[in-house]
């Protein structure tokens, strides 16, 4: 099967002295590649502040127009979010389509969304992005994508109808409709989480920058400790390979169980609309007993990536959940692995010893409330022995005249439930 040809684009960024400028331009290139485009030329301009009308200086706009005319590249991707008037002025000045950073990320999300929830969340973000851009041609194209992308929000319109003819009221009505559908899905997801909490299974959420290896790590854990019917999650070496939160149950040899979720990855300057839209998806992180921040240890910009992750978590209200940090992809560096210092681990998701070390660290955090006790269960209560064998770590078993004697490591709740069978010295 032949790969779809990549669309050539010009990327351009404004360097106003920000320390992370070069990193953000590298990231922009990766975002472009993730959207099935390729960078034909990268341009930079240094200014103390953006031009209010065109964002870039007049000379730079003229340079862009010349490149567009000479090279035939008619898409320009800008490394920032632009105002509607800046997009319009740049398109008039360059005779090219202008995509700002927010629009680019929204396009990627629109192309990647698979589940009903993800499609609705992306559609909501795109509608909110469009609302102030009703009279720009860029937003018209965004609308055409929204209408044809299977998201389910807009009905098909006549070919002669344009974005400029769609009223603000119509978009707001669509936003209200999508919000209503998302509310129903969110309530169902909340019910599922409450059921899991009633089952007293601790939950661990993998969080971090997109393409840090969260899904690879999850698959390694599911292969080793997942139930036989558990499916692997999608993995590909690109930004935002998957947008849907996947939840899998892990069962360890000592019968301890936990739920593991793989959340959508973050990126710097993640559009506000998307952070709000995906708040419900990221609720898995907010309700987790432990966060595992996965970091690409081989990436020289990992400190900035960690700062982005922590900032995004704060924006969605995840502030008081314990966290361990996993520096993944150590196999691509000179570092020795697996190694651990406190709550920081250096490992490779492809290495069994690394996975074992991570499991040990997670279990220390989420099973700290387990207690060890001796039980003597009458033979007439054999179902309790069966329950303990299936749901606790039975260290020893022997048979006495009065019943079954067991030394068991178990949850505090189960200890309280079967306290009358505890043997006291």
VEXDREN-2710 file (C-alpha; in Angstrom, 1 decimal):
% VEXDREN-2710
k/r/px/py/pz
1/UNK/0.0/0.0/0.0
2/UNK/1.5/3.3/-1.1
3/UNK/1.9/6.1/1.4
4/UNK/-0.1/9.2/0.7
5/UNK/2.3/12.0/-0.7
6/UNK/3.1/14.6/1.9
7/UNK/2.0/18.2/1.3
8/UNK/4.9/20.6/1.2
9/UNK/4.6/23.7/3.5
10/UNK/6.6/26.7/4.7
11/UNK/7.1/27.0/8.4
12/UNK/7.8/30.3/10.1
13/UNK/8.3/31.4/13.6
14/UNK/8.8/34.7/15.4
15/UNK/11.7/34.8/17.8
16/UNK/11.0/37.4/20.5
17/UNK/13.8/36.2/22.7
18/UNK/12.0/33.3/24.3
19/UNK/14.3/30.6/25.6
20/UNK/12.4/27.7/24.1
21/UNK/12.2/29.2/20.6
22/UNK/14.4/26.6/18.8
23/UNK/12.7/23.8/20.6
24/UNK/9.3/25.0/19.6
25/UNK/10.4/25.2/16.0
26/UNK/11.6/21.6/16.1
27/UNK/8.3/20.6/17.6
28/UNK/6.4/22.5/14.9
29/UNK/8.3/20.5/12.3
30/UNK/7.2/17.3/14.1
31/UNK/3.6/18.5/14.2
32/UNK/3.8/19.2/10.5
33/UNK/5.1/15.7/9.8
34/UNK/2.3/14.3/12.0
35/UNK/-0.2/16.0/9.8
36/UNK/1.1/14.3/6.6
37/UNK/3.0/17.4/5.5
38/UNK/6.6/18.1/5.0
39/UNK/8.7/21.2/5.6
40/UNK/9.9/22.6/2.3
41/UNK/11.4/25.7/3.9
42/UNK/11.8/27.0/7.4
43/UNK/11.9/30.8/8.0
44/UNK/12.5/32.7/11.2
45/UNK/12.3/36.4/12.1
46/UNK/13.6/38.1/15.2
47/UNK/11.3/40.9/16.5
48/UNK/10.8/42.3/20.0
49/UNK/7.0/41.9/19.6
50/UNK/4.6/40.7/16.9
51/UNK/3.2/43.1/14.3
52/UNK/-0.4/43.7/15.3
53/UNK/-1.7/43.5/11.7
54/UNK/0.4/40.7/10.1
55/UNK/2.3/39.2/13.1
56/UNK/5.5/39.4/11.1
57/UNK/7.2/42.5/9.7
58/UNK/6.3/43.9/6.3
59/UNK/9.6/42.7/4.7
60/UNK/9.1/39.2/6.0
61/UNK/5.6/39.0/4.5
62/UNK/6.9/40.2/1.2
63/UNK/9.7/37.5/1.4
64/UNK/7.0/34.8/2.1
65/UNK/5.0/36.0/-0.9
66/UNK/8.1/35.7/-3.2
67/UNK/8.8/32.2/-2.0
68/UNK/5.1/31.2/-2.5
69/UNK/5.2/32.6/-6.0
70/UNK/8.6/31.1/-7.0
71/UNK/8.3/27.7/-5.3
72/UNK/4.6/27.0/-5.7
73/UNK/4.3/26.1/-2.0
74/UNK/0.9/27.5/-1.0
75/UNK/0.6/26.6/2.6
76/UNK/2.3/28.5/5.4
77/UNK/2.3/27.2/9.0
78/UNK/2.9/29.7/11.7
79/UNK/4.4/28.8/15.1
80/UNK/1.9/30.6/17.2
81/UNK/-1.8/31.2/17.5
82/UNK/-2.8/34.2/15.3
83/UNK/-5.8/36.5/15.5
84/UNK/-8.5/36.3/12.8
85/UNK/-7.3/39.6/11.3
86/UNK/-3.7/38.5/11.2
87/UNK/-4.6/35.3/9.4
88/UNK/-6.7/37.3/6.9
89/UNK/-4.0/39.9/6.3
90/UNK/-1.3/37.2/5.9
91/UNK/-3.4/35.3/3.4
92/UNK/-4.0/38.5/1.4
93/UNK/-0.3/39.4/1.5
94/UNK/1.2/36.0/0.6
95/UNK/-1.6/34.5/-1.5
96/UNK/-1.2/31.3/0.5
97/UNK/-3.2/29.4/3.0
98/UNK/-2.2/30.3/6.6
99/UNK/-2.4/27.7/9.3
100/UNK/-1.5/28.8/12.8
101/UNK/-0.2/26.4/15.4
102/UNK/-3.6/26.0/17.1
103/UNK/-5.2/25.2/13.7
104/UNK/-2.5/22.7/12.9
105/UNK/-3.0/20.8/16.2
106/UNK/-6.7/20.8/15.7
107/UNK/-6.3/19.3/12.2
108/UNK/-4.1/16.5/13.6
109/UNK/-6.7/15.8/16.4
110/UNK/-9.5/15.8/13.8
111/UNK/-7.7/13.3/11.7
112/UNK/-6.8/11.0/14.6
113/UNK/-10.0/10.9/16.6
114/UNK/-11.5/7.4/16.6
115/UNK/-14.0/7.0/19.4
116/UNK/-17.3/8.9/19.5
117/UNK/-16.1/10.8/22.6
118/UNK/-12.8/11.9/21.0
119/UNK/-14.6/13.0/17.8
120/UNK/-17.0/15.1/19.8
121/UNK/-14.2/16.6/21.9
122/UNK/-12.3/17.6/18.8
123/UNK/-15.4/18.9/17.1
124/UNK/-16.1/21.1/20.1
125/UNK/-12.6/22.5/20.1
126/UNK/-12.8/23.3/16.4
127/UNK/-16.1/25.0/16.8
128/UNK/-14.8/27.2/19.6
129/UNK/-11.7/28.0/17.5
130/UNK/-14.0/28.9/14.5
131/UNK/-16.4/31.1/16.4
132/UNK/-14.2/34.3/16.3
133/UNK/-13.0/33.4/12.8
134/UNK/-16.3/33.4/10.9
135/UNK/-15.0/35.6/8.1
136/UNK/-11.6/34.1/7.4
137/UNK/-11.0/31.6/4.6
138/UNK/-8.9/29.4/6.9
139/UNK/-11.9/28.8/9.2
140/UNK/-14.0/28.0/6.2
141/UNK/-11.6/25.1/5.4
142/UNK/-11.7/24.0/9.0
143/UNK/-15.5/23.9/8.8
144/UNK/-15.3/21.8/5.7
145/UNK/-13.1/19.3/7.5
146/UNK/-15.5/19.3/10.5
147/UNK/-18.4/18.6/8.2
148/UNK/-16.8/15.8/6.3
149/UNK/-14.7/14.2/8.9
150/UNK/-17.4/12.0/10.5
151/UNK/-17.5/14.0/13.7
152/UNK/-21.3/14.2/13.6
153/UNK/-21.9/17.9/14.3
154/UNK/-22.8/19.6/11.0
155/UNK/-25.2/18.4/8.5
156/UNK/-24.1/18.6/4.8
157/UNK/-24.8/21.9/3.2
158/UNK/-25.3/22.9/-0.4
159/UNK/-22.1/23.4/-2.3
160/UNK/-22.9/27.1/-2.7
161/UNK/-23.0/27.7/1.0
162/UNK/-19.9/29.2/2.5
163/UNK/-18.6/29.8/6.0
164/UNK/-19.4/33.5/5.7
165/UNK/-23.1/32.6/5.4
166/UNK/-23.1/30.5/8.5
167/UNK/-24.3/32.6/11.4
168/UNK/-22.7/32.9/14.8
169/UNK/-26.0/31.5/16.2
170/UNK/-25.7/28.4/14.1
171/UNK/-22.2/27.6/15.4
172/UNK/-23.3/28.3/19.0
173/UNK/-26.2/26.0/18.5
174/UNK/-23.8/23.3/17.3
175/UNK/-21.6/23.9/20.3
176/UNK/-24.5/23.5/22.6
177/UNK/-25.5/20.3/20.9
178/UNK/-22.0/18.8/21.1
179/UNK/-21.7/19.8/24.8
180/UNK/-25.0/18.0/25.5
181/UNK/-23.8/14.8/23.9
182/UNK/-20.4/15.0/25.7
183/UNK/-22.2/15.5/29.0
184/UNK/-24.0/12.2/28.5
185/UNK/-20.8/10.4/27.6
186/UNK/-19.0/12.1/30.6
187/UNK/-21.7/11.0/33.0
188/UNK/-21.5/7.4/31.7
189/UNK/-17.7/7.5/32.1
190/UNK/-18.0/8.9/35.7
191/UNK/-20.4/6.0/36.5
192/UNK/-17.8/3.5/35.3
193/UNK/-15.1/5.2/37.4
194/UNK/-17.4/5.1/40.5
195/UNK/-18.0/1.4/39.9
196/UNK/-14.3/0.7/39.7
197/UNK/-13.8/2.7/42.9
198/UNK/-16.5/0.6/44.6
199/UNK/-14.6/-2.5/43.6
200/UNK/-11.6/-0.9/45.4
201/UNK/-9.2/-1.3/42.6
202/UNK/-6.4/1.3/42.8
203/UNK/-5.8/3.2/39.5
204/UNK/-2.6/4.3/37.9
205/UNK/-2.6/6.8/35.0
206/UNK/0.2/7.2/32.5
207/UNK/0.7/10.8/31.6
208/UNK/3.3/12.8/29.7
209/UNK/4.3/14.4/26.5
210/UNK/3.1/12.9/23.2
211/UNK/5.4/10.2/21.8
212/UNK/7.2/9.7/25.1
213/UNK/6.4/6.0/25.0
214/UNK/3.3/5.7/27.2
215/UNK/1.5/3.3/24.9
216/UNK/4.6/1.1/24.5
217/UNK/5.0/1.0/28.2
218/UNK/1.3/0.1/28.7
219/UNK/1.5/-2.7/26.2
220/UNK/4.5/-4.2/27.9
221/UNK/2.6/-4.2/31.2
222/UNK/-0.6/-5.6/29.6
223/UNK/1.4/-8.4/27.9
224/UNK/2.8/-9.4/31.2
225/UNK/0.0/-8.8/33.6
226/UNK/-3.2/-8.1/31.6
227/UNK/-6.1/-10.5/31.3
228/UNK/-6.1/-12.7/28.3
229/UNK/-8.8/-10.8/26.5
230/UNK/-7.1/-7.4/27.0
231/UNK/-6.1/-5.8/23.8
232/UNK/-2.9/-3.9/23.1
233/UNK/-3.2/-0.2/22.5
234/UNK/-2.1/1.5/19.3
235/UNK/1.5/2.5/19.0
236/UNK/3.3/4.5/16.3
237/UNK/6.3/6.8/16.4
238/UNK/4.6/10.1/15.8
239/UNK/2.9/12.9/17.8
240/UNK/-0.7/12.2/18.9
241/UNK/-0.8/8.6/17.6
242/UNK/-3.8/8.0/19.8
243/UNK/-6.3/10.3/21.5
244/UNK/-8.5/7.9/23.4
245/UNK/-7.9/7.0/27.0
246/UNK/-7.5/3.2/27.3
247/UNK/-8.0/1.4/30.6
248/UNK/-6.7/-2.1/31.3
249/UNK/-6.7/-4.2/34.5
250/UNK/-3.4/-5.7/35.7
251/UNK/-3.3/-8.8/37.9
252/UNK/0.0/-9.6/39.5
253/UNK/1.2/-13.0/40.7
254/UNK/0.5/-12.1/44.3
255/UNK/-3.2/-11.4/43.3
256/UNK/-2.8/-7.7/43.7
257/UNK/-4.8/-5.8/41.0
258/UNK/-4.8/-2.3/39.6
259/UNK/-6.3/-0.4/36.7
260/UNK/-3.9/1.2/34.3
261/UNK/-4.9/4.0/32.0
262/UNK/-3.0/5.5/29.0
263/UNK/-4.1/9.2/28.5
264/UNK/-3.8/11.5/25.6
265/UNK/-0.3/13.0/25.2
266/UNK/0.5/16.7/25.8
267/UNK/2.4/19.2/23.7
268/UNK/3.6/22.7/24.4
269/UNK/1.1/25.5/23.6
270/UNK/-1.7/22.9/23.6
271/UNK/-4.8/24.9/22.5
272/UNK/-7.0/26.1/25.3
273/UNK/-10.0/24.7/23.4
274/UNK/-8.5/21.2/23.4
275/UNK/-7.5/21.3/27.1
276/UNK/-11.1/22.2/28.0
277/UNK/-12.5/19.7/25.5
278/UNK/-10.4/16.8/26.7
279/UNK/-10.9/17.5/30.4
280/UNK/-13.4/14.6/30.7
281/UNK/-10.9/12.2/29.0
282/UNK/-8.2/13.3/31.4
283/UNK/-10.5/12.7/34.3
284/UNK/-8.8/9.3/34.5
285/UNK/-5.7/11.1/35.6
286/UNK/-7.6/13.3/38.1
287/UNK/-9.2/10.3/39.8
288/UNK/-6.0/8.2/39.8
289/UNK/-4.3/7.0/42.9
290/UNK/-0.9/7.4/41.2
291/UNK/0.4/9.2/38.1
292/UNK/3.3/7.8/36.1
293/UNK/4.9/10.7/34.1
294/UNK/6.6/9.1/31.1
295/UNK/9.5/11.2/29.7
296/UNK/11.5/10.6/26.6
297/UNK/15.0/10.4/28.2
298/UNK/16.6/10.5/24.7
299/UNK/15.1/13.9/23.9
300/UNK/17.4/16.9/24.7
301/UNK/14.2/19.0/25.4
302/UNK/12.9/16.7/28.1
303/UNK/13.0/19.3/30.8
304/UNK/10.7/21.5/28.8
305/UNK/8.5/18.5/28.1
306/UNK/8.2/17.8/31.8
307/UNK/7.3/21.4/32.5
308/UNK/4.6/21.3/29.8
309/UNK/3.1/18.1/31.3
310/UNK/3.0/19.5/34.8
311/UNK/1.5/22.8/33.6
312/UNK/-1.2/21.0/31.6
313/UNK/-2.0/18.8/34.6
314/UNK/-2.4/21.9/36.7
315/UNK/-4.7/23.5/34.1
316/UNK/-7.1/20.5/34.3
317/UNK/-7.0/20.5/38.1
318/UNK/-4.7/17.5/38.7
319/UNK/-2.6/18.8/41.5
320/UNK/-2.6/16.5/44.5
321/UNK/-2.1/13.1/43.0
322/UNK/1.2/11.3/43.9
323/UNK/3.6/10.9/40.9
324/UNK/6.6/8.9/39.9
325/UNK/8.7/9.9/36.9
326/UNK/9.8/7.3/34.3
327/UNK/12.6/8.4/32.0
328/UNK/11.9/6.1/29.1
329/UNK/13.9/5.2/25.9
330/UNK/17.1/4.9/27.9
331/UNK/18.1/2.3/25.3
332/UNK/18.6/5.2/22.9
333/UNK/21.1/6.9/25.3
334/UNK/24.4/5.9/26.9
335/UNK/22.8/5.7/30.3
336/UNK/22.8/2.4/32.3
337/UNK/19.3/1.1/33.0
338/UNK/17.2/0.2/34.7
339/UNK/18.1/2.4/37.6
340/UNK/16.1/4.1/40.3
341/UNK/16.6/7.0/42.7
342/UNK/13.5/7.6/44.9
343/UNK/10.5/8.2/42.6
344/UNK/12.6/8.7/39.5
345/UNK/13.3/5.7/37.2
346/UNK/15.5/5.4/34.2
347/UNK/14.4/2.5/31.9
348/UNK/13.4/1.2/28.6
349/UNK/9.8/0.0/28.0
350/UNK/11.3/-2.7/25.8
351/UNK/13.4/-4.2/28.6
352/UNK/11.7/-6.8/30.9
353/UNK/13.9/-5.8/33.9
354/UNK/12.8/-2.2/33.4
355/UNK/9.2/-3.3/33.4
356/UNK/9.7/-5.3/36.6
357/UNK/11.3/-2.3/38.3
358/UNK/8.4/0.0/37.3
359/UNK/5.9/-2.6/38.7
360/UNK/7.7/-2.7/42.0
361/UNK/7.7/1.1/42.2
362/UNK/3.9/1.3/41.4
363/UNK/3.0/-1.4/43.8
364/UNK/4.9/0.3/46.6
365/UNK/2.8/3.5/46.0
366/UNK/-0.7/2.0/45.5
367/UNK/-0.6/-1.0/47.8
368/UNK/0.9/0.7/50.9
369/UNK/-2.4/0.2/52.8
370/UNK/-2.2/-3.6/52.6
371/UNK/-1.8/-5.5/55.9
372/UNK/-0.6/-9.0/56.7
373/UNK/-2.6/-11.1/59.2
374/UNK/-3.2/-14.7/60.3
375/UNK/-6.7/-16.1/59.7
376/UNK/-8.5/-19.2/60.9
377/UNK/-11.5/-19.8/58.7
378/UNK/-14.0/-22.6/59.7
379/UNK/-14.5/-25.3/57.0
380/UNK/-18.1/-24.2/56.8
381/UNK/-17.0/-20.8/55.4
382/UNK/-15.0/-22.2/52.5
383/UNK/-16.2/-19.4/50.2
384/UNK/-14.1/-17.0/52.3
385/UNK/-11.0/-19.1/51.7
386/UNK/-11.8/-19.1/47.9
387/UNK/-12.2/-15.3/48.0
388/UNK/-8.9/-14.7/49.7
389/UNK/-7.1/-17.0/47.3
390/UNK/-8.5/-15.0/44.4
391/UNK/-8.3/-11.5/45.7
392/UNK/-5.4/-11.5/48.2
393/UNK/-1.8/-12.7/48.5
394/UNK/-2.0/-16.0/50.5
395/UNK/1.5/-16.5/51.9
396/UNK/0.9/-19.8/53.7
397/UNK/-2.0/-22.3/54.1
398/UNK/-2.5/-25.1/56.6
399/UNK/-5.4/-27.2/57.8
400/UNK/-6.2/-27.3/61.5
401/UNK/-8.9/-29.2/63.4
402/UNK/-11.0/-26.0/63.6
403/UNK/-10.6/-24.9/59.9
404/UNK/-8.2/-23.5/57.4
405/UNK/-5.3/-21.4/58.7
406/UNK/-3.9/-18.7/56.4
407/UNK/-1.3/-16.0/56.5
408/UNK/-2.6/-13.4/54.1
409/UNK/-1.5/-10.0/52.7
410/UNK/-4.7/-8.1/51.9
411/UNK/-6.4/-4.8/51.5
412/UNK/-7.4/-3.0/54.7
413/UNK/-11.1/-3.1/53.6
414/UNK/-10.9/-6.9/53.3
415/UNK/-9.1/-7.2/56.6
416/UNK/-11.9/-5.3/58.2
417/UNK/-14.5/-7.4/56.4
418/UNK/-13.1/-10.7/57.7
419/UNK/-11.7/-9.4/61.0
420/UNK/-13.7/-12.0/63.1
421/UNK/-11.5/-14.7/61.6
422/UNK/-8.2/-13.0/62.5
423/UNK/-6.1/-15.0/64.9
424/UNK/-4.9/-12.7/67.7
425/UNK/-1.8/-13.7/69.8
END
